Amino acid sequence: MNLADYRRSARTWLQENAPADDRPGGDPIVRAKEFMAKLHDAGYSGITWPKRWGGQGLTQAEERAFAAEARGFTLPTYVFSIGLGMTGPTLVDRGTDAQRERFVRPLLRGEEIWCQLFSEPGAGSDVASLQTRAERDGDHWIVNGQKVWTSVAHHADWGLLLARTDVEVPKHKGLTMFVVDMHHPGVTVRPLKDMTGRSNFNEIFFDDVPIPDEHRVGEVNDGWSVAVTTLLHERLSISAGVGMSGQKEDPTSLEALRRVVDTGDPLVRDELVELHIRSRALALFNQRLAQETEAGIFPGARGSAAKLLLAELTMFQADLATRLAGPEAVLGDSPLAHAISLAPAMSLGGGTNEIMRNIVGDRVLNLPPEPRVDKTVPFKDLKVGTQG
C-alpha cells in the first residue's frame, strides 16, 4: 500500500472508530483499553515496532501519516503513553526475548498499563542518587523504598523500576532495572493532586516486594545504562507526543487560537506567525530524529534538545494564549485555564529544562561538563537525602 492509500485508510478507520467526545458514562479506563485493542487489531498500534513482538513492522513514514490523521480526533490513549513511549521501547531494546514475548504485545493492545518508577523524594533531577533498595534472595530480589511523581501508576499493571543493588560502588554503578508487578502485595500507590485538581501523579511505597530475577532488565548493576535508554526514549516520545491525544483538544494550539482571537489585527498575526514557526521547527526536528532512528542512527542526547524545545514551546503557547485571550483565559471553566495550568509541568517532567541544557551542552556541543565530586565515591559514603 502506498503512503497516500495508507493515510486514506487510516482516516476512514478513525472516522468510523474514534470515540465521540461526548460519549456518556462507563469506566474511561475500560473504554481506553477497548479502543487500544481495536487500534492494534486494525494495524495502527506499534506501527514501527517489530512484527515478532506484536508491532506492524512499518516505517516512520506510516507512523507520521497516521499521527497526522489522528490529530483531528481526541483519542483515549494518554494512559498508555508511558508504555508506548518509554517502557515498551526499553524492553524492545534491552529486554530478553522472554520479556518481549510476555509484555510487548499486551502493552500494544492496551491489555496492560505501564508506569516508570525512577524519581524519588531525594532523587529527582539526580536520579542516580536514588535509595530504593533491591536485595538478592535466591532467585528473587526484595525491594523496599519509595518513588514519587509517577504518572498513571494508579492505573498501572506493571512498572519499570530502577533500584539500588550495590552501595559499595559509585552511585551510577550500583543500580539495576526490574519489571515490577504493581498489583503485588506490598506495593502501595497514593495519588497526588496537582494544581489542575487532577491526580495524574502518584507516590508509591514498596515494602518487602519480591521480584523474580527473570524480570531483571539488563545485567546486575548495569541499570544506569538501561535507564539512559529509557530516558532517551522518554524525551523523544514527549517531544513527539507519543500516546498523547491529538491537537483537537489543545486550546493553546495555533488552530485553536485562530478561532478565538482577532486575526485581522497585524500584531496578533505576528504573534501567531511566531507560534507557527516554533511549532513547525520542532515538528521538522522531530521528523529528522525519527528518520535517523529508522536509518539506524540513534539520536542520543539530541532527544534532550527536542524535549527542551517542546517545553519552551508549551510555555510560549500558554503565555501567548493568556495575552491574546485576556482574562477569560484563566476562568475556571475555560479550556484554556486547564491548558495554561498544565504548561509549567512540561519544563519539569522528563527532566528539567536546566538538566536538558546541561545534557545538550555536555553531550551534543561537547562543552566542558560541570564539576562533579560524587562520581568516584561509593554510594554508602555520600550524604544523599536521608542516606548516612
Secondary structure, DSSP 8 states (H G I E B T S, - for coil): --HHHHHHHHHHHHHHHS--TT--SS-HHHHHHHHHHHHHHTT-SSTTS-GGGT-----HHHHHHHHHHHTTS--S-GGGHHIIIIIHHHHHHHS-HHHHHHHHHHHHTTSS-EEEE--BTTBSS-GGG---EEEEETTEEEEEEEEES-TTTTT-SEEEEEEE--SSSBGGGSEEEEEEETTSTTEEEEEE--TTS---EEEEEEEEEEEEGGGEESSTT-HHHHHHHHHHHHHHHHHHTTT---GGG-TTSHHHHHHHS-TTSHHHHHHHHHHHHHHHHHHHHHHHHHHHHHTT---TTHHHHHHHHHHHHHHHHHHHHHHHHGGGGGSTT-HHHHHHHHGGGGGTTTS-HHHHHHHIIIIIS-------SSSSSBGGGS--TT--
